[in-house]
Amino acid sequence: MKVPVVIMRGGTSKGVFLHFDHMPTDRLLWEDFLLDIMGSPDRRQIDGLGGANSLTSKAAIIKKSDLKEIDVEYTFAQISIENQLVDFKGNCGNISSAVGPYAIEQGLVPAIEPITTVKIFNTNTQKVIIAEVEVENGKVKTEGSCTVPGVPGTGSPIYLSFTRSEGAVTGKLFPTGNPTDIIETTKGSIPISIIDVANPLVFVRAQDIGLTGVELPDEYSQDKLQELEEIRSRAAEMCQLATKEEATIKSPAVPKMTIVSSPTDYIDSTGIKRESSEVDLVIRMMSMQKPHQALAITGAICTTAASFLNNTVVSDLVTINQDVLRLGHPSGIMETKVDLVAGHIEAIKVVRTARIILEGHVYTKKNYQLLANIVEMEKSLTS
């Protein structure tokens, strides 16, 4: 098959963007189709468009929406690098930041200067994301002075508002019913908080697992990564997403393992010293069982919500002084802004940059539409 495709960077992630109409008509073929495009399973993804990293092995499937007050519908896919698996359970905030620009450039949403507002319905989480995209001369503006830690250079700011994002995957703010739980691990008992806002995260304090909290991605031992995955797998079981024995294979992307600690000085991955006074919380995340180079947007959204909730592992470390939260991650500092209405979080906003890298066609090894037609024909014959 020859399939139209756009490759875009959104924030600190990169992915393949596909129009819904160009996907196989049989949804059961989507997983094989995306694995084929990305060159998985193969740790180098040498025979596809994947970049051999969980942050660059992602896809977005987008279509114009018929839903009231929604512009486009967007499905996120995390394509496993080494396993025959595509995870559709959660969303990616960084990839979400490129959905608005894609929709405008593909003519799914009319370009309105100077700001085009795109209302996005994420099908994975059944939640609405509002993107504000700068437009100039009828085109998405990409040049600007906005910087995103973990992304070289500058770009035009894209503002994303995540509205009423509680229970995005599990249907509950607290999947276990508790703001904090005590779990037993091979290293002993530790307190954790499992919170589902934009994506479910399992939080643990760095000091409770023998870490400083300011480790950089290449400073985790294999034993420590296994310990973190044990905690994450236990949390997946508590969320009823998979058994703890099967979580690594069946639910590798959610919940996301997240390590938090109090503000402290640290050197980030670019060599810049970050002062404790610059941050409200230090955070480290895992992405598909490996250390995240920066910070997932949905992770930042969930962490922000957790900071405003009572009796969570996160709120115990944060002093809320204003509606802006500063999160110190391996590549720098990310800020989130909270819109409070009557003391409740109405929306959480972040700023990203995004741009189109390539527009063209990808060739698959199989003809998935032919396979879909055969399946449909077999169904009609049996009926």
C-alpha positions in Angstrom: 0.0 0.0 0.0 1.0 3.6 -0.7 -0.4 5.7 2.2 -0.4 9.5 2.6 1.4 10.4 5.8 2.7 13.5 7.6 5.5 13.3 10.1 5.3 16.0 12.8 7.1 17.0 15.9 4.8 17.9 18.8 6.7 19.2 21.9 9.3 16.6 22.8 7.7 13.8 20.8 7.6 13.0 17.1 5.0 10.9 15.3 3.3 9.8 12.2 0.0 11.6 11.5 -2.6 9.8 9.4 -6.1 10.8 8.2 -8.8 8.5 9.5 -9.9 7.8 5.9 -6.5 6.4 5.0 -6.6 3.8 7.8 -7.8 0.2 7.1 -11.5 0.1 7.2 -11.4 -2.9 9.5 -10.3 -1.5 12.9 -8.9 -5.0 13.8 -6.1 -4.3 11.2 -5.0 -1.0 12.7 -2.4 -2.6 15.0 -0.6 -4.6 12.3 -0.9 -1.6 10.0 0.8 0.8 12.4 3.5 -1.8 13.4 4.2 -2.2 9.7 4.6 1.6 9.1 6.9 2.1 12.1 9.0 -1.0 11.5 8.1 -2.8 14.7 8.9 -5.0 16.4 12.6 -4.2 16.0 14.7 -2.2 18.5 16.2 -0.2 15.6 12.9 0.1 13.7 15.2 0.0 10.6 12.5 -1.0 8.2 10.0 1.7 9.1 9.4 5.3 10.2 10.0 4.8 13.9 13.0 6.4 15.6 14.0 3.5 17.9 12.8 5.5 20.9 9.4 5.5 22.7 9.2 9.3 22.1 9.4 8.8 18.4 7.3 5.7 18.0 3.9 7.3 18.1 1.0 7.9 15.7 -2.0 10.2 15.5 -5.1 9.3 13.6 -7.3 12.3 12.9 -10.7 13.1 11.2 -13.1 16.0 11.0 -15.7 15.6 13.7 -19.5 15.5 13.5 -19.7 16.0 17.2 -21.3 19.2 18.5 -18.8 22.0 19.3 -15.8 19.7 18.3 -13.6 20.3 15.3 -11.6 17.1 15.0 -11.4 13.7 16.6 -7.9 12.3 17.4 -6.8 8.8 18.3 -3.3 8.4 19.8 -1.3 5.2 19.3 1.9 4.2 21.2 3.7 1.7 19.0 5.9 -0.7 20.9 9.5 -1.0 19.6 10.3 -4.5 20.6 6.9 -6.1 21.0 4.0 -6.9 18.6 1.8 -4.3 20.4 0.1 -1.0 19.8 -1.2 0.7 23.0 -4.4 2.8 22.5 -5.2 3.1 26.2 -4.0 6.6 26.9 -3.1 9.9 25.2 0.2 11.8 24.6 0.0 15.5 25.3 3.1 16.3 23.2 1.6 14.7 20.2 -1.7 16.5 21.0 0.1 19.8 20.5 0.6 19.0 16.8 -3.0 18.0 16.2 -4.2 21.6 15.8 -1.5 22.5 13.3 -2.2 19.3 11.3 -5.9 19.9 11.2 -5.4 23.5 9.9 -2.8 22.5 7.3 -4.9 19.6 6.1 -8.0 21.8 5.7 -10.0 20.1 8.4 -10.3 23.4 10.2 -10.4 26.9 8.6 -7.4 29.1 9.3 -8.4 32.2 11.2 -5.8 34.9 12.0 -4.2 35.6 14.3 -5.2 32.7 16.5 -7.2 29.6 15.3 -8.8 27.7 18.2 -9.1 24.0 17.5 -11.4 21.9 19.7 -10.1 18.3 19.8 -11.8 15.2 21.1 -9.3 12.6 22.1 -11.0 9.2 21.5 -8.6 7.4 23.8 -9.6 9.3 26.9 -13.0 10.7 25.7 -11.8 14.1 26.8 -11.6 17.5 25.1 -8.4 19.4 24.4 -8.5 23.0 23.2 -5.5 24.2 21.1 -4.7 27.8 20.3 -2.6 28.0 17.2 -1.0 31.1 15.7 -1.8 31.6 12.0 -0.2 34.0 9.6 -1.1 34.5 5.9 -3.5 31.6 6.0 -0.9 29.2 7.2 0.2 27.8 10.6 3.0 30.0 12.0 6.0 27.9 13.0 8.6 30.6 13.7 8.6 32.3 17.1 10.5 32.9 20.3 8.9 30.1 22.4 11.3 27.6 23.8 10.5 24.1 25.0 13.1 22.3 27.2 14.2 19.2 25.3 13.6 20.7 21.8 16.4 22.6 19.9 15.7 26.1 18.9 12.5 28.2 19.2 9.0 28.2 17.6 5.6 29.7 17.7 3.7 28.9 20.9 0.7 26.5 20.9 -1.4 26.7 24.0 -3.2 23.5 25.0 -6.0 23.5 27.6 -7.0 20.1 29.1 -10.5 20.5 30.4 -12.2 18.2 33.0 -9.6 15.5 32.4 -10.4 13.4 35.5 -10.8 9.6 34.9 -9.4 9.8 31.4 -8.6 6.0 31.2 -10.0 4.4 34.3 -13.1 6.5 34.7 -12.0 7.5 38.2 -9.9 10.4 39.6 -8.5 7.9 42.2 -8.6 4.4 40.5 -8.3 2.7 43.8 -10.6 5.0 45.7 -7.7 6.3 47.8 -5.4 9.3 47.4 -2.6 7.2 48.8 -2.1 3.4 49.0 0.6 1.3 50.6 1.9 -1.5 48.4 4.2 -4.4 49.1 7.2 -4.9 46.8 10.3 -7.1 46.8 12.1 -4.1 48.4 9.5 -3.6 51.1 6.3 -1.6 51.6 6.1 1.9 50.0 3.3 4.6 49.7 2.1 5.4 46.2 -0.6 7.6 44.7 -2.4 6.5 41.6 -4.2 9.4 40.0 -6.0 9.5 36.6 -6.1 13.0 35.1 -5.4 13.2 31.3 -3.6 9.9 31.8 -3.2 7.6 34.8 0.1 8.0 36.7 1.5 6.2 39.7 3.6 8.5 41.9 6.3 7.5 44.3 8.6 9.6 46.4 12.3 9.4 45.3 13.4 8.9 48.9 11.1 5.9 49.4 12.9 4.0 46.6 16.5 4.9 47.3 16.8 7.7 44.7 17.8 11.4 45.0 15.1 12.5 42.6 17.5 14.4 40.3 18.9 11.4 38.4 19.3 11.9 34.7 18.0 9.3 32.2 21.3 7.5 31.8 21.9 7.2 35.6 19.4 4.5 36.4 20.7 1.0 36.9 18.9 -2.0 35.3 18.0 -3.2 38.8 16.4 0.1 39.6 14.4 0.1 36.3 13.1 -3.4 37.1 12.1 -2.2 40.6 10.2 0.8 39.1 8.5 -1.5 36.6 7.5 -3.8 39.5 5.8 -0.8 41.1 4.2 0.3 37.9 2.9 -3.3 37.2 1.4 -3.5 40.6 -0.4 -0.2 39.9 -1.6 -1.4 36.6 -3.3 -4.3 38.4 -4.8 -2.0 40.9 -6.3 0.0 38.0 -7.6 -3.2 36.6 -5.7 -2.7 33.3 -3.8 -6.0 33.5 -2.4 -8.4 36.0 0.9 -7.5 37.5 2.5 -10.4 35.7 1.2 -9.3 32.3 1.3 -5.5 32.7 4.6 -4.9 31.0 3.3 -6.6 27.8 -0.4 -5.8 27.9 -0.4 -2.3 29.4 3.1 -0.9 28.9 2.2 2.7 28.5 -0.3 3.2 31.4 -0.2 3.9 34.2 3.0 6.0 33.8 5.7 5.5 36.5 6.5 8.9 38.0 9.1 9.8 40.7 8.7 13.0 42.6 10.8 14.9 45.1 11.0 18.3 46.9 12.6 21.3 45.1 16.4 21.0 45.1 19.3 22.2 43.0 20.3 19.9 40.1 22.2 19.9 36.8 19.9 19.1 33.8 20.8 17.1 30.8 22.0 20.2 28.9 24.4 21.1 31.7 22.4 24.0 33.1 22.2 24.3 36.9 18.5 24.5 38.0 18.1 26.2 41.4 15.6 24.9 43.9 13.9 28.4 43.9 13.1 27.9 40.2 10.9 24.8 40.7 7.9 23.8 42.8 8.5 20.0 42.3 11.3 17.8 40.8 9.9 15.1 38.6 11.2 12.1 36.7 9.0 9.9 34.5 9.3 6.6 32.7 8.2 6.0 29.2 7.6 2.4 28.1 9.9 1.2 30.9 12.7 3.6 30.0 13.6 7.0 31.6 11.8 9.9 29.8 14.2 12.4 28.4 11.9 15.3 29.5 8.3 15.2 30.7 5.1 14.0 29.1 2.5 16.7 28.8 -0.3 14.4 30.2 2.2 13.6 33.0 2.5 17.3 33.7 -1.3 17.7 33.7 -1.8 14.8 36.1 1.0 16.0 38.4 -0.5 19.5 38.5 -3.9 18.1 39.5 -2.2 15.8 42.1 -0.5 18.9 43.6 -3.9 20.5 44.3 -5.5 17.4 45.7 -5.3 16.5 49.4 -3.2 13.7 50.9 -1.4 12.5 47.8 2.3 11.6 47.6 2.7 14.7 45.4 0.7 17.3 47.4 2.8 16.4 50.5 5.9 17.8 48.6 4.4 20.9 47.1 3.5 24.3 48.5 0.9 25.9 46.3 1.5 29.7 46.2 -0.1 30.6 42.9 -1.9 29.1 39.8 1.3 28.3 38.0 3.3 25.1 38.8 6.9 24.8 37.9 8.1 21.2 37.3 11.8 20.4 37.1 12.5 17.6 34.7 15.7 16.2 33.2 15.7 18.6 30.3 14.6 21.8 32.1 11.5 23.3 33.7 7.9 23.0 32.5 5.2 25.4 33.6 1.5 24.6 33.8 -1.3 27.0 34.6 -4.5 26.1 36.4 -7.9 27.7 35.8 -9.7 27.5 39.1 -13.5 27.9 39.2 -15.1 28.0 42.7 -12.1 26.2 44.1 -12.2 23.4 41.5 -9.8 22.8 38.5 -11.7 23.7 35.3 -8.7 23.4 33.0 -4.9 23.0 33.0 -2.9 24.8 30.3 0.5 24.2 28.9 2.5 25.7 26.1 4.3 23.7 23.4 5.7 24.1 19.9 5.1 21.9 16.9 6.0 21.7 13.2 5.6 19.5 10.1 8.8 17.7 9.2 7.7 15.7 6.2 4.6 15.2 4.0 4.5 12.4 1.5 3.7 8.7 1.3 4.7 5.6 3.2 4.8 2.1 1.6 3.6 -0.8 3.7 4.6 -4.4 3.3 1.0 -5.6 3.1 -2.1 -4.4 1.4 -4.3 -3.8 4.5 -7.2 -2.4 2.5 -7.3 -5.6 0.4 -7.2 -7.6 3.7 -10.1 -5.5 5.1 -12.1 -6.1 1.9 -11.5 -9.9 2.2 -12.6 -9.9 5.8 -15.8 -7.9 4.9 -16.5 -10.3 2.0 -16.1 -13.3 4.3 -18.5 -11.7 6.8 -21.1 -11.1 4.2 -20.8 -14.7 2.9 -21.2 -16.2 6.4 -24.2 -14.0 7.1 
